């Protein structure tokens, strides 16, 4: 069987995707599969790269260009006995758009479907779903570009009237801490909102509080499994994109040093949030934990990173499921979901 590994993309998380793809290529079971690489460059060219039957020697083999690879149309992905493994983060990769393409092509693919991807990617929609499901979250203010253009002062007033400093300002549809900034005063709030709008036309401003940051990994379709929480122990004030993927200024403590009661509470909310967005395959749920034991769901990621620093595979490793076996489970879950869908009658 062939795996079509799709990576790259036009989002700000392009480089993260390449790192994830390289890690997967070094861990997949080549005695079962061959891997066809499909690279999407920053200009949205779909490039068919080499087929790997053994791990690549270096990451540079994944940096394809129009000159050293074959340009293809997205529809050319359709191929018999092939499972798509999209390692795409951010818009046009994790937001349901490319998942819609896979559905139209009637191809099995790893990860969440169209609905779950779109809902989880959009922080505003996700928060509304979690509120409906009774999952605790921090107070927030949602801002549209139209709101901001109409009256900047009204937007600032709404933020300061609902929240207190510090606040965190985030684009509604990005991940990996891209475009996220902490604001301690009005001047920083203005700069943070303006930067966030460079990445999206909708922005979320959240209440900042002193918390610990913990994450729970989720795996499954109808039968859902969760891991013990892991904690992000920072030696920087804020877990930025550079902290995660460039400087590696964080320590991942797995499992987190918390009570069994808190662990079970996070696992319960992780499963509940996975169901709320109609998740399948995998997800990573990010939580805040206050000093007095209050737990808040921050967000759910339907395609978490698979780099050497990534929490998701390390959480499963702590549960006894190694990286290669985790990839195999994800492939089998994709295959199973597709097979079940074929049995549904369409009238």
Steps between C-alpha positions, in 0.01 A plus 500: 500500500612854428493798735466842337675732745390858436694780666600865463210729416446874482438565868742662743565149636661379175837426659340314792329274248832410337647407839197281574523328160870426550430341840224281355720385211756385753250295701251340262502123446656461157445125506127581460503822300675713247461874542427739215592854601280787387633846579290817487730800464426850626361597158249211524670286237435130563824313435537123479829398655683171531353176634672395823554135578743581778556802724643815334864579569431866576218750525627671183347217294157640591567850368361457150487753217330511163839417342569182700147358525183443302224765524159339537139603543340424840259264323799287395516371857230243428668163486396149590630339822623832633439672833561873527697623799464881505760658727369848432460759773296817497271642227451290184633197683339459839182700450286258299579633153746233390293238687212598269724419203575155642128439550421597140777268380354227726842424647575379853704752698653534845342740745179691552233552238374825349272605786737424787794659322311820422346534847819426693710728284272798554557607861176700513277217373683249720444713810129523422477121464692441823277746682196309377659174621563646846879492476666775710692771311659835580303819422561636149397765248455417130587775251435514126690718255176685433460577872855632512470708184171653614621607844839414642425684824182298550698176459763610753225606737324166469822313576583716800140491622482119485856398584788629708867521407691294411312373193601261225415593142472222241402464133185285492639250249866431568699274727856439626486841675530685168372857527427471874609777735460594865368849577567665837352840414300689235806570283595132488136401442482726192825357358394140572159538334653661192755219469232232545299654216799446270424127527121490519189717469369376835684531828455368854609695809519276806542564869858443607553330834788334684463132413679179422458371144411132458405290200312175447524286185190337352490201264209315342183517294195360681713355780697786652818473702680775687844531658620623833561876478844637423619843611685772312763633739622831362816698568349784299203715598295400196503185285561657158553346156876546544489332842325195354686438178822703483651569842341200675477706820246269656504180697227242460424326828322172433297407694413826670535520877131534588246310706308205362179704534635780277635247251160333467327837469723601207456164331123535539497850348736385221265221399199731531658766277601235245136390480375861491686571174428149358867408512651188344852365485696725728504825693698676767307692765675790672404601853573772754532404867486773766670491840165430670431198278262651243524337155424689177508363146713725280453330161490173309742428214391243241844472337760554773868512415704183451845654536769371734385759756128432464286418801246277322722200415689535829176478696416171330854374550446552872189279471705221338420578135818580309523744208490240222208311655314829546536575128372151421195550723420830329523335157272216610249746649491686168445178311225387738313831482506492121378139488211583732405798289481283189229294667276803554226508236456825310152548358 
